[in-house]
Amino acid sequence: MRTQIKRTCVCDELVKQLQDQIISGKYKVGDKLPSETELMQHFEVGRSSVREAIRILSNSGLIRVRQGLGTFVQMENGTQLPWYQRLQSATSADLNEVRQLLELKIAEKAALNRTQKDIDKLTKLLKKRLEAAQNNLPEACIEADIEFHLAIADAAKNTILSDLYKNIAAQIKKSFKEAYTDTSVFISKHTLHASLLQCIIDKNPKKAWYYVAKITDQQA
């Protein structure tokens, strides 16, 4: 029997479904999960959603991908709460503290390692963020804001930092959607974000650190 996933938050829902199956014991430690194609057919989702869900669960330590062999469960059932599930239940204060710690280091590394391609992408995303804010489009503004910070994480050229940030990005987005019904706060923070981008362009890690501290200390 196929299990149809809701089209909203497809990846999050797929992660939850697979996580629940593992924790419940349907798949035990050492068991091999179904292939990508089988998961696509069973849950009626696309390949990109399956791959992202596997990446998230792999980063959480719940499963392990073995190249050429498949994906295997590696965590003992009930020994600890999986990382992704802990993020889902985190308070806004805890989430913002983790976000700040990650973004401080990410900005520092991005200022040192960014390429012209990174600068072009960040410039475009910051413009997109501002336009959405000026037109009072909260959802579009939040999406652009998250994309901007994800692009900074990619510019840091540290895949572990980038993956860690991607894991919390969905929860940051969720908390923003709950907190902001208009874009006034995003407009007020535009100058700080523009200054952060300039520091990354100028390869100034200390100032990049400073502006991230200003941005995250005041939430959005």
N, C-alpha and C positions, 0 to 999 in steps of 0.2 A: 504494500500500500504506500502510495506516494504521500509525502508531507509537503504541502504548499506553504511557502514562506510569504509573509506580507511584503508588498513591494516597497513599503516605506522602511527605511533603515534595514535593508536586506542583509547587509554584512553583519550588523549587530545581532539581528535575530538568528542568523545562521550560527554565529559564534555561540549564542545562548543555547540553541538546540543541541549542537555537538557537545558543548560543555556539560549540559544536563545528562546527555546519554553516557558520557564518560563517568561523571560523578555517581550516577545511579548504578553503574556497574555493567551496563550493556556492553561497553568496551572496557576491558580490564588492562592492567599494565602489561605491555608486551604485545597486545592485540594490534593488528594492522587495520587502519581505517579504510573504508571504501575508496576507490580511486576518484580522481577529480570528476571524470565523466559520470561515474555512478552517483556521486554526491549531487552533481548538476541535475541528473535525471530524478533522483529521489526527492530533492527539495524544490525542483523546478526553478532553479536560479542560474545565472550566467557563470561562466568560467572565472571572470574577474572577481566576483563575489566569493566564490569558493577559495580562490587563491589568497584573497585578503583575509578571510576567516582562518585559514590554515596558518598564515603568517602570524596573526594575532595570538592564536592558541599556542603556536610554537614559541613565540616570545614570552608567553606567560609560563612556559615550562610544563604545560599540560601534555603536549605531544612533541614528537621529534621527527623531523623529516630526514630520511636517509636516502641520499641521491641514488637513483636506480633501483631502490628496493621498495620505497613507499613511505607512508606516514604511520608512526607507531605511538601508542599511548605510553608515557613514561612516568607519570606521577601516581603514587599510591592513592587509591580512593579515600577521601576523607582526611588525608594527612594535613592538608592545609587548604585555605581558601585560594583558588586560582587568582592570579594577578588581575586578569581582566574583570573578574567578578568583584574584586575588591575596589577597582576603580568605579564600577557602576554604583556601588553603595557609599562611595566617599563623600564626605561633607564638602561644601564649597570652599571652606577655609583650608582643609587639608589638600584639596585638589589645587587651589591657587598657590599654596606653599611649594608643592612639588613642581607645578608649572614654573614658578619663579626660579627655582634652583636649576631646572633644566634649561630654561631660556637664557639665563645669565651665561652659562657655559657655552651654549649654542651660539649666542651672539658674538662672544669672544672668538670662537673658532671660525665663525663665518667671516668676521672681519679680517682674519688672517688668511683664509683659504678660498674666498669667493673668486669666481671667474667672471668674465664679462657677460657670459650667458646667464649667470646667476643674477647679476646686476640688472640686466634687461628684464628678466622675469619678475624680479622684486619691484622694479619701477612700474611695470604694467599692473601688477596686483595691487600696489598701493594706490594707483590712480583709480582702479576699479573699486577699491574700498571707499575712497573719498566720494566718487560719483554716487555710489549706493547710499552713502551717509547723507549727502546733500539732497538726494531725492527721497529721503526718509523711507528707505526700503530695508527694514531691520534684518530680514532673513538673508537677503542678498549681501548686505553689509557684513553680517557675521560670517557668511561663507567666504567672502573675500578676505576678511581678517584672518581666519584660520588658514586659508591658502597662503597668505603672506608669511605667517609664522612657520608654516610647514616648509616653505621655500627657503627660509633662513636656515632651518634645520638641515635641509639638503645641502645648502651652501657651506655648512660647517665641515662637510666631507668626513664625517665620522658616522658610520652606518649604525653603530649601537645607539649613539645619542639620537640620531634621526628616528630609529625604530621606537625608542622609548617615547619620544615626543609624539609620534604618530599614534601610539597606543593611548595617550591621554587626550589627544585632539578631539576625539568624538565626545568625550565627557565634558571638555571645555565648551564645545559647541552647544551641547545640551544645556549646560549651566547658563550660558549666555542667552539662549533662547528663552529660558525661564526668567532671567533677570531683566532683560531689555526689551521693551515694547516699542521703543522708538530709537532713533540713531543719534540723539544728542550727545551721549557719552563718547561715541565714536568720532563725532566731529571735534569734540573738545580734545581728543587724544591724537588728532591727525598730526599736529606739529611734532609731538614726541615720536611718532612713528616715522615721520619724514627725517627727523634728526637721527634716529636709529639707522635708517637706510643710508644716510650720508656718512655716518661713522663706518659702516660696513664698506661703502665705496672707497672711503679714505684709508681703509685698513688701520683703523684706530680701535683696537679691542677694549681699551680702558673706557673710552667714551661710550662704546656700544654697550658695555656692561652697565654703565651709569643710566643710560636711557631705558634699558630693559627694566632696571630696578624701579625707575619712575613709572613705567607703564604697568608693570605687574603689581606694584604696591597699591595701585588704585584700581585694580581689577582689569577692565577691558583694555 
